[in-house]
Amino acid sequence: MNFDKKKLESELPSFFPALLDELYLHGHVPTLVGGAVRDFFLFGSTGKDWDIELSHETIAFNKDQWKQLAKDLSRFGKVTSLPYEIIRLEAEGFQLEFSPPRKEHFEEDKNHHSNFTAEFIFKLPFEEAVQRRDFTINAMGFRFKTKKDIEHLDPLEGLRHLREKVLHFAGPDFGKDPVRFLRAHRFAEKYQFQFSPELKKVLDQMRVDGFTPNYLWTEMQKSLHQVGFLGRILKEKERHPEMRLPLDPSVLPKLDEVKKVLSDPKRHEAWIVALEWTDIPYESWREYFSVGSDSARRLARWAQSSKSFQKILPETFHGEFEEIRDTENFEKLFDWYFTTKQLLQKNPDLPLMKMIEDYLPDWIHLYRFEAVKDVKHIDPPFRAKYQVWNLCQRL
């Protein structure tokens, strides 16, 4: 984990030298900060999402000057203005976000992600500017003093913490943002880092009722180990009873089972199915899922019905149609078959077939065989049932 200047230069997009010229023309000194620097030392690549702080030695922050900079950067690609004076530039698959150094002044009586006002200071020294960041591993920078003079800045020993796999907060205001509680557990789960004793103490004392369901879902996804991340947060509930969560810590013993049947942890529908499959009601997760109530009910019903067919074999329905069609289990099979069809018709990407193949292998061919079309000899009310019964005879 040493600074390889040539490796960094190989990561720069083709437009970057001209971009530096434009920034220097405005009098700015750019510093690449945050996750791109961290990932360069971790994985040897900066990725394509960059945060760049623009300092200036002689002028104070000026909105008109900043707007002109945004206008001038538009010749490199698509430019968007974001909150907190962030200029986003999208070009050649890269997303660069430029911002002035800033101090954040928190409102003591509030507890949410944006409970601060920002003070933009072009001349703010880097060692002060990075104290607003979350962790020391995200408080390093690559400063482009000139095109060839690139300096690695690390005033908070982030590289040492990266080597030691330790998370430590960057500044004294860390505990005032409840979302950082989630970020700490996200990084710990994703990279298998430990908390420093000082950070652990802050996390234990934090008030964490100020993040929304969307933040929990987002951090869970960014962890890449969604079930493990959820388990970590559920374990913290005892220390933070004020924290709102979609599940109760009592479900912790079932999370391994959830993980086994969770076909796609990035999909809300897959979570509904996995929870119901393991007898955990999905209703408490409704505000965390962007799934309509009707679709959610259908998915939950599908999961519960599917479980029952782990114990029922196709041979159960071998026999005369008139004897089978009105039995309770066949009614259940009929409903399950068409619920599956309807769900897939509405959303073909649902992983229902994969779950049937993995957990109900005796039944997968029910969906692979083509239903018989000649049903004219069957009374109209029973024709759909006859088709399902006929499929069963071929299993």
N, C-alpha and C positions, 0 to 999 in steps of 0.2 A: 504493500500500500504506500508507494512513493509517488511523488508528482512526476509524471512522464509528460514533459512538454510536447514532444513530438507526437505522442499518442493523442493528446488533447487537440493539437492542430489538425490531425487527421479526422477528427470528429466534426470540425467546423463545416457548415454548409457553404456552398460555392459563393453565395452572395455576401458572406460575412465580411470579407475585406472591404467591400464597397460600403457595407453598413457601418463598419467602424469609421470609415472616412466621414460619413454623414454625421455620426455622433460626435466625433472630434471637431467637426466644423461648427457644431453647436456648443462646443466647449465642455462636453461631458466626458467623464471617465467611466466606462462601463465595467461592472463586476458581475460575473455569473455567480449566482448564489443558490442555496437551497438544495433540493433533491437532485438536480443534475450533477452537482459537485459530489454529493454523497455517493451517487450511483457510479460516478467515474472511478472512485476509489474502491467501491464494492465489486463492481462488475466490469470495469474497464470501458464503460460507455456512458456518455451523458444522457442518452435518450434524445428525444426531440421536443420535449416540453421544458422550456428554459425560463427561469426568472432572472432578470437582469436589473440590477440597481444602477441608476445613473447619478453620479455625484457631479458637483461643479464647484470649482475652487473659488470663484469670484462673485457669483450672483446668488441672490435668494430665490426660492421657488416662486415662479410667476406663472399664473394660469395661461396667460396669452402666449408666453414663450413655449409652454408645454403643449398647447394646442397646435402651434406652428410645427413643433417637432413631430407630432402625430401626422400632420398633413404631409410633411416632407418624407416620413417613413413609408407613406402609402405607395411610393414608387417601387418598393420592394415586394409588395403583396397586399393582402387584405388587412386593413387596420380597423380595429374596434376600440372604442373608449369604454372602460369598465369603471366600477366604483373604486374609490381610494386612489384616483389619478393613475390608474393602470392603463397603459397603452398595449393592446394585443396586436401582434403582427403574425399573420399566417402566410408562410411562403415555403415552397419546396418540401411540403410535408412537415415542416417545423412550426411550432407555436411558441413565439417569444413574447413574454410579458415584461414590459419596461415599467419601472416605478422609481420615484424619488426615494431616497432614504427617509425614514420617518420614525417618530416617537409615537407611542400609543398611550393615551391618558384614559385610564379606566374609571368608570362610574362605580363607586364602592357599593351602592345600594342595589345594583342590578346584577343579574347572573344569566347572561346569555352570550352567544358567540360574538356579537358585534357591540358589546357594551363599552365602547371606547370611542374617543375622538382622535383623529390622526393629525399630527403636526409634521409637515413636510419640510425637511432641512437638507438642502443640497450639500452643505459643508459638514454634515454630521459624520464624525469619524466612524469607520467601519466597526470598530470594537464596541461602539455604543449602538449603532444601527442594528447589529445582529442580536442584541438583547431582547428585541421584540419577538424573535423567532421562538419556536417551540423547544427544540433540542439542540445540543451542541453539535451533533452530527449533521444538522441542517444549517449550521451557522458558519460554514466555511465559504470561501469565495475564490474565484479565479479573476483577478483584476487585469484587464487589458490596458496597461499603461501606454503601450504602443502596440502595433501589430505583432511585433516580435518579442516585446518585453511583457511576459505574462507572469504575474506573481500569485502564489498560493497564499491566501490569507486564512489564518486559523487562530484567532485570539482566544478562543474558549476551549482549545485542545480537543476539538471535535474528532480529529484524525486518531488521536490516542484512544478516545472512547470508542471509535469505530473498530479499531484493532482489538480492543478489550471486550467488544460486544456489550457495551454498557450504554444505557440511556440516561442522560442527565439534562436537566432543564437549562435553557440558555439564559434566562433572565428572571428577575424577582417577581414579575407579573404572571408567570406561567399558570398559577393556580386560579387566576381570575377568568379564564376562558374554559367553560365546562367541556367543550368539544375536545380540548387537549387531553382530557382524561381518556376519551375514546382513542385518540391518536396514539397515546402512550401504549395502550394495550394492543393497538393495531401493529405498531412497529415491533413490539415484543413478540407477538404471535408470528408475524411475517418473517422476521429475521432471527428469531430465537435469541433476542437480547435480554439482558437482565436490567432491572432498575437500579440506579445508584441508591444508596441509603437515603440521601437527601431527597431524591425524587420520590421514593416510596413514601416518605413521610408526608410530602406535599400531596400526593395522590390520596393518601388515607384521610387527609384533612379537608380535601376539596369538597365544595358543595356542587353536586352534579345533577341538579334537577333542571338545568337550563339548556339541554339539547333536545332537538326535535326527533321524531321517528325517522325522518329522512337522513339526519346525520348518523344515526345508529346504523341504518341500512347501508349508507355510503361507506362508512368506515369498515363495516363488516365485509363489504365486497373488496375494498382495497387491501384488506389483510390477506386475501387469497386463500385463507384457511377459515372459511366462514363459520363452520361449526365450532372450531377451536376458539375463535374469537368470541363467539356468543357464550361459550362455556366460561371463558375468563370473566366476562362482564357479569354473568349470572352469579359467579362466586363472590363478586364484589358487592352484591346487593346487601349482604349482612352488614358491611361497614357503611353502606350508603342507602339506608331505607327510603330516602326521599327520591331515589332514582326510579324513573318510569321505564319499565321494560315490557316487551311483548309476552314474555313467559315468566313463570314463577321459578325460583331456584329449585323447587321440588322436582322439576323435570330433568335436572342434571344427570341422574343415572340413565336416562333414556337417550341422551344425545348421541352416544355411539350407535344406537339403533337408527336414529334419525339420519346420521351420516351415511350409513350403509344404503339406505333407500333414497337418499337425496340425489336424484339423477343429474340435476343442474343447479348448483347453489346460487347461480346468478339470476334464476328465474323465480318470480313470486309464485307461479303456479306449481312449480316443483316443490316449494316449501309447503304449500297447502297439502299436497298429496302426501309428502313425507311425514308431516305432523299427524295427519289423520290416520295414516298407516300405522303409526306407533301409538295411537290412542291419545294423542295430545290435541285437544280442540283447537282449531285454527282461528276461532272468532277473535281471540285477543290479539291476533296479528293483523286484523283487517286494516288498521290504519297504517301498517307498514307495507301493505301490498297494494299495487295499482291494478287490482283485479275487481271486476264488477261483482256485485253480490250474487247475481244469478250464476255466473260462471264459477264463483267460489263455492257455492252450494253444490253445483254439479261435480266439481273436482273432489270435494269432500265426500260426497256420496259415492263417487267412483272408487275412491281409495278404500272406503269401508266395505263396499261390495267386493272389490278385488281380493281383499284379505280372506273373505269367506271361501273363495274358489281355490285357495291353497289346500283346503281340506275336502273339496268336492271334486271327484274325477269325472272326466267326460263319460265314462261308462255308466254313470248314474242316469244318464238320459238316453241310453240305448233301450229301445223297446218301441211299442206302438205309439204313434203320435197322440191318439186319443187318450192314452193312459198317462202320458207325460205332460201334456200341454198345460194342465191346470194345477200342477203341483207347486208348492211354495218355492222350492229351489229352482224350478224352471222359470217361474215368474221373475225370480231374482236374476237368473242368467239372461233372460230376455231383456230385462231393463239394463243390465250391465253392458250387454253387447251393443245396444243402440246408444246408450250414453257415451260409450267409447267412440262410436262412429260420429255422433253429433259433436263431441268435443274436438275431434280431429278435423272434422269438416270446417269448424269455425276457426281452428288454430292448428294447421298441419304440423307445426314445429313442436308441439307438445310431445314429451318423451314417453308417452303412454305405452307404445309398442315395445320400447326397450325395457320398461318395467315388467310388462307381461312376459317378455322373453326371459328376463333374468329371474323373476320370482314366481311365474305361473307357466313354466314351459309346457305343461300338458295342454294349455289352452291357446298357445300362440297361433296354431293353425286354424283356429276358429276364425281368425281375421285374415289369414292368407288364402284360404279357399274361397272361391267365388260362390255366392249364394245361388241356389237353383232358381231359375226364372219361370219354369212351367208350373204354376200354382193355380191354374184355372179350375182344377178339380177340387180345390179346397174352398170352404166357405170364406167369403171376404174378410170377416172379422178375425180369422185365424191364419191368414196367409203369411203375415210377417212372422208369426210364431212358428209356422211350418218351415219357413226358410231357416230359422235358427235351429230348429230340431233336426232338419236335414243335414246341416253342417255338423252337428254333434255325432250323427251316425258315421261320419267319415273320420272322426278323431280316434 
